[in-house]
């Protein structure tokens, strides 16, 4: 079945930008306040405070896709070290040198924003710095490819090329996606694939573009017993970054940047 892709008006994109700004404030607050000794549940509380102040709510909380055994219990995902995606906030305490990926969403006036950031706690290890930098570079490359007339595969190819050049593992089961009135809309945006293939990009299409790379270079992952947390299959560290991006006649517009 061909995916049903929703095209947004200029006014709807502006409404999505307002939701995206809430997400950006969440990520900025969490990164600014995260420190060694803090529990990941405390990061979730920071995010809840930002959502409440904005009159928004989280599309993550109680989200229950088919692959998960239980609804998601947090408003952000907190993935630490070898965890790449969907880490559940809890009693785990952050330690100096930890690599943390935080994924956040917000719904405001019926529209959704979605973004993620990776950073380290305290001491920055060169290998982590490179992993985060390359993942950010891949996000920039994917966004640059999101122009009218291009194909969805051009975004995937741009992301994948940066990740492969860096020597990192890439898994395409989980990747970017359409976003709008709901958090996950068509189309799926893999983090690797052939250029020139797939859906043609048109103004009004809004995508969450989100590369995540595995430092060990292997394209394998595993899911924890909690049914949510996705970890590298070889125990190596992971990084994950994301922006909600609107395709416009004037080029890609990032809706989740402050």
C-alpha positions as CSV (number, residue, x, y, z in Angstrom):
1,X,0.0,0.0,0.0
2,X,1.4,3.4,-1.0
3,X,2.0,5.7,2.1
4,X,-0.4,8.5,2.7
5,X,1.7,11.6,3.0
6,X,0.2,14.8,4.5
7,X,1.2,18.1,3.0
8,X,1.1,21.1,5.4
9,X,0.2,24.7,4.6
10,X,2.5,27.6,5.5
11,X,0.2,28.4,8.5
12,X,0.4,24.8,9.7
13,X,4.2,24.8,9.4
14,X,4.2,27.9,11.6
15,X,2.1,26.1,14.1
16,X,4.5,23.2,14.0
17,X,7.3,25.6,14.6
18,X,5.7,26.6,17.9
19,X,5.6,23.0,19.0
20,X,9.2,22.6,17.8
21,X,10.3,25.5,20.0
22,X,8.9,23.7,23.1
23,X,11.0,20.7,22.1
24,X,14.1,22.8,21.6
25,X,13.6,24.4,25.1
26,X,13.2,20.9,26.6
27,X,16.5,19.7,25.1
28,X,18.3,22.9,26.1
29,X,17.1,22.6,29.7
30,X,18.0,18.9,30.0
31,X,21.4,19.3,28.5
32,X,22.1,22.4,30.7
33,X,21.1,20.8,33.9
34,X,22.3,17.2,33.4
35,X,25.2,16.3,35.7
36,X,27.0,13.4,37.3
37,X,24.9,11.8,40.1
38,X,21.6,12.9,38.7
39,X,19.1,10.1,37.9
40,X,17.6,9.9,34.4
41,X,14.2,10.3,36.0
42,X,15.2,13.8,37.1
43,X,15.9,14.7,33.5
44,X,12.3,13.5,32.7
45,X,11.1,15.8,35.5
46,X,12.9,18.8,33.9
47,X,11.2,18.0,30.6
48,X,7.8,17.8,32.3
49,X,8.2,21.2,33.8
50,X,9.0,22.8,30.4
51,X,6.0,21.1,28.8
52,X,3.7,22.3,31.6
53,X,5.0,25.8,31.4
54,X,4.3,25.9,27.6
55,X,0.8,24.3,27.9
56,X,2.0,21.4,25.8
57,X,2.1,17.6,26.3
58,X,4.4,14.8,25.3
59,X,3.5,12.5,22.5
60,X,5.9,9.9,24.1
61,X,4.0,9.4,27.3
62,X,1.8,6.3,27.0
63,X,2.7,5.8,23.4
64,X,2.3,2.1,22.6
65,X,3.5,0.9,19.2
66,X,3.1,-2.8,18.2
67,X,6.7,-3.7,19.0
68,X,6.5,-2.6,22.6
69,X,5.1,-4.7,25.4
70,X,3.9,-1.8,27.5
71,X,3.1,1.9,26.9
72,X,6.1,4.3,27.1
73,X,6.2,5.7,30.7
74,X,8.3,8.9,30.2
75,X,8.0,12.2,28.4
76,X,11.6,11.9,27.0
77,X,13.9,9.0,26.0
78,X,17.2,8.9,27.9
79,X,19.6,6.6,26.3
80,X,23.0,6.2,27.9
81,X,26.3,4.9,26.5
82,X,25.5,1.8,24.5
83,X,21.8,2.6,24.4
84,X,20.9,4.4,21.2
85,X,17.2,4.9,21.3
86,X,14.1,4.7,23.6
87,X,15.9,4.5,26.9
88,X,13.4,4.7,29.7
89,X,14.0,7.4,32.4
90,X,14.5,5.8,35.8
91,X,16.7,5.3,38.8
92,X,20.0,5.0,36.8
93,X,22.5,7.7,37.9
94,X,24.6,9.5,35.4
95,X,28.3,9.3,35.8
96,X,31.3,11.4,34.6
97,X,32.1,10.5,31.0
98,X,28.6,9.1,30.1
99,X,27.3,9.7,26.6
100,X,23.7,10.6,26.8
101,X,21.1,10.8,24.0
102,X,17.9,12.6,24.8
103,X,14.9,12.4,22.5
104,X,12.0,14.7,23.1
105,X,8.6,15.6,21.6
106,X,5.9,18.1,22.3
107,X,2.3,18.5,21.1
108,X,1.0,22.1,21.1
109,X,-2.4,23.2,19.7
110,X,-2.6,19.8,17.9
111,X,0.8,19.9,16.2
112,X,3.9,17.9,17.0
113,X,7.6,18.6,17.2
114,X,10.3,15.9,17.6
115,X,14.0,16.3,18.1
116,X,17.0,14.7,19.8
117,X,20.5,15.6,21.0
118,X,23.6,13.7,22.2
119,X,26.1,15.1,24.7
120,X,28.5,13.9,27.4
121,X,28.4,14.3,31.2
122,X,31.6,16.0,32.4
123,X,34.8,14.6,30.9
124,X,34.6,14.4,27.1
125,X,36.3,11.4,25.5
126,X,37.8,12.0,22.0
127,X,36.0,8.9,20.6
128,X,32.7,10.2,21.9
129,X,33.3,13.7,20.6
130,X,34.0,12.3,17.1
131,X,30.9,10.1,17.2
132,X,28.7,13.0,18.2
133,X,30.3,15.3,15.7
134,X,29.9,12.8,12.8
135,X,26.3,12.1,13.8
136,X,25.6,15.9,13.7
137,X,27.3,16.2,10.4
138,X,25.1,13.4,9.0
139,X,22.0,15.3,10.3
140,X,23.2,18.5,8.5
141,X,23.8,16.5,5.3
142,X,20.3,15.0,5.5
143,X,18.7,18.3,6.1
144,X,20.7,19.9,3.2
145,X,19.3,17.2,0.9
146,X,15.6,17.9,1.9
147,X,14.8,20.2,-1.0
148,X,11.9,20.3,-3.4
149,X,12.4,18.0,-6.4
150,X,14.8,15.7,-4.6
151,X,13.9,12.2,-3.6
152,X,13.5,10.7,-0.1
153,X,16.5,8.4,-0.9
154,X,18.7,11.5,-1.3
155,X,18.2,12.2,2.4
156,X,19.0,8.6,3.3
157,X,22.0,8.5,1.0
158,X,23.4,11.7,2.4
159,X,23.1,10.5,6.0
160,X,24.5,7.1,5.2
161,X,27.5,8.4,3.3
162,X,28.6,10.5,6.3
163,X,28.1,7.6,8.8
164,X,30.0,5.1,6.6
165,X,32.8,7.5,6.0
166,X,33.1,7.8,9.8
167,X,33.3,4.0,10.1
168,X,30.1,3.7,12.1
169,X,27.3,1.1,12.2
170,X,23.9,2.1,10.7
171,X,20.6,0.3,11.3
172,X,17.7,1.2,9.1
173,X,14.9,-0.5,11.0
174,X,14.4,2.7,13.0
175,X,14.9,6.1,11.4
176,X,13.3,9.3,10.5
177,X,9.6,9.8,9.7
178,X,6.9,12.2,8.7
179,X,5.5,14.3,11.5
180,X,2.5,16.6,11.9
181,X,-0.7,16.0,13.9
182,X,0.8,12.8,15.1
183,X,4.4,11.9,16.0
184,X,4.9,9.2,13.4
185,X,3.4,9.7,10.0
186,X,4.4,8.5,6.6
187,X,7.0,8.3,5.1
188,X,9.7,6.3,6.8
189,X,13.1,7.9,6.3
190,X,15.9,5.3,6.6
191,X,19.4,6.4,7.6
192,X,20.9,4.8,4.6
193,X,19.7,4.0,1.0
194,X,20.1,4.7,-2.7
195,X,20.0,8.3,-3.9
196,X,17.4,9.2,-6.5
197,X,14.8,6.7,-5.3
198,X,11.6,7.0,-3.3
199,X,9.1,9.7,-2.7
200,X,9.6,13.0,-4.5
201,X,10.0,15.8,-2.0
202,X,7.6,18.7,-2.3
203,X,7.0,21.9,-0.3
204,X,4.8,21.3,2.7
205,X,6.2,17.9,3.5
206,X,7.5,17.8,7.1
207,X,10.0,15.2,8.2
208,X,11.8,14.2,11.4
209,X,15.3,13.5,10.2
210,X,17.2,11.5,12.8
211,X,20.6,9.7,12.2
212,X,21.8,7.4,14.9
213,X,25.2,5.7,14.6
214,X,27.0,2.9,16.5
215,X,30.6,3.4,17.3
216,X,31.6,-0.3,16.9
217,X,30.9,-0.2,13.1
218,X,28.5,-3.1,13.1
219,X,24.9,-2.8,11.9
220,X,23.4,-4.7,14.7
221,X,21.3,-3.8,17.7
222,X,19.4,-5.6,20.5
223,X,16.3,-4.6,22.5
224,X,16.4,-4.8,26.3
225,X,14.1,-6.9,28.4
226,X,12.1,-3.7,29.0
227,X,10.9,-4.0,25.4
228,X,11.9,-0.4,24.6
229,X,15.6,0.3,25.0
230,X,17.6,-0.2,21.8
231,X,21.3,-0.9,22.4
232,X,24.2,-1.6,20.1
233,X,24.7,-5.3,19.5
234,X,28.4,-5.2,20.4
235,X,28.2,-3.0,23.4
236,X,29.8,0.0,21.7
237,X,28.5,3.5,22.3
238,X,25.8,5.2,20.2
239,X,24.8,8.7,19.3
240,X,21.4,10.0,18.1
241,X,20.4,13.5,16.9
242,X,17.2,14.7,15.3
243,X,15.4,17.8,14.0
244,X,11.9,18.3,12.6
245,X,12.4,19.9,9.2
246,X,9.9,21.5,6.8
247,X,10.5,21.3,3.0
248,X,9.7,24.7,1.5
249,X,10.2,26.6,-1.7
250,X,13.0,28.5,0.1
251,X,14.8,25.3,1.2
252,X,14.6,23.2,4.3
253,X,13.5,25.0,7.5
254,X,14.4,23.5,10.9
255,X,11.4,23.8,13.2
256,X,13.1,22.5,16.4
257,X,16.1,24.8,16.6
258,X,16.0,27.7,19.1
